[in-house]
Amino acid sequence: MQANYDLQQKKVLVTGGASGIGLGTVEAFLQCGAQVAVNDLAGPKLDQTIERLQDQGYSVTSAPGDVGNAQSAQDMVDNAILQLGGLDYLVNNAATPGTPKPIAADDFEQQTEAFWQQLISVNLIGPYRCIKAAAGALRNAKGAIVNTTSIAAFGGGGSSAVYSATKAGLVILTKEWARALAPSVRVNAIAPGIVDSDWQCKFDQATEGGETCPLGRKGSPEDYAESILFLCASAGYITGQTLIVDGGLSI
């Protein structure tokens, strides 16, 4: 059961918000009464998501843009804040595995320079771009930030060594940004395990089915959204932390 917070008048930007954990998070905030700007790459997926949520009567706006591009990210955040009239919470969820199937750590041929650059730009510099653009508004609101990292940050594996490295970097940056923005803004992260969504990279059948997880199932977007909601709307004395949310997979 999702926790229920009164977030009337709160303003939220969720990156990568048109599917998976991002969409679950958007819906969780909307159900609590918040106004939400949904970021994703421009296209039918984002357009259809916005149309569906508006038809349901929610206060939601479209914030198309590519966090992997410096100017696009800046413009997207600026426009989202303008549309919302401020910003209380930023959820840095946009990311890419850059591959449709896992790449072994010793497969150096597939881990090309271009592959490295893509993942670093989207997964690691992308959140920085968004925080940089949103810092002033978040300070004014005494708001909060939640980054989406991964359990791959702590033990490798995942879709590739490069992906794990970018997510490990985001764990450290969460601590650095928590210090940098204190005391006005809290900065935390969640580290998801298996996600029941249309993630680009597909794993083996046992992993995809959640059989390897102690709780016996994959995490739903709603499972992860509830943790993000908690770290934004509550948890007033928590900052600089990464909460592992994986159904016990990492134990």
Stockholm file with secondary structure:
# STOCKHOLM 1.0

chainA/1-251         MQANYDLQQKKVLVTGGASGIGLGTVEAFLQCGAQVAVNDLAGPKLDQTIERLQDQGYSVTSAPGDVGNAQSAQDMVDNAILQLGGLDYLVNNAATPGTPKPIAADDFEQQTEAFWQQLISVNLIGPYRCIKAAAGALRNAKGAIVNTTSIAAFGGGGSSAVYSATKAGLVILTKEWARALAPSVRVNAIAPGIVDSDWQCKFDQATEGGETCPLGRKGSPEDYAESILFLCASAGYITGQTLIVDGGLSI
#=GR chainA/1-251 SS CCCCCCCTTCEEEETTTTSHHHHHHHHHHHHTTCEEEEEECSSHHHHHHHHHHHHTTCCEEEEECCTTSHHHHHHHHHHHHHHHTSCSEEEECCCCCSSSSCCCTTCTTTSCHHHHHHHIIIIIIHHHHHHHHHHHHHHHHTCEEEEECCTHHHHCCTTCHHHHHHHHHHHHHHHHHHHHHTTTCEEEEEEECSBCSCCSSCCCHHHHHTTTSTTSSCBCHHHHHHHHHHHHHSCTTCCSCEEEESTTTTC
#=GC SS_cons         CCCCCCCTTCEEEETTTTSHHHHHHHHHHHHTTCEEEEEECSSHHHHHHHHHHHHTTCCEEEEECCTTSHHHHHHHHHHHHHHHTSCSEEEECCCCCSSSSCCCTTCTTTSCHHHHHHHIIIIIIHHHHHHHHHHHHHHHHTCEEEEECCTHHHHCCTTCHHHHHHHHHHHHHHHHHHHHHTTTCEEEEEEECSBCSCCSSCCCHHHHHTTTSTTSSCBCHHHHHHHHHHHHHSCTTCCSCEEEESTTTTC
//
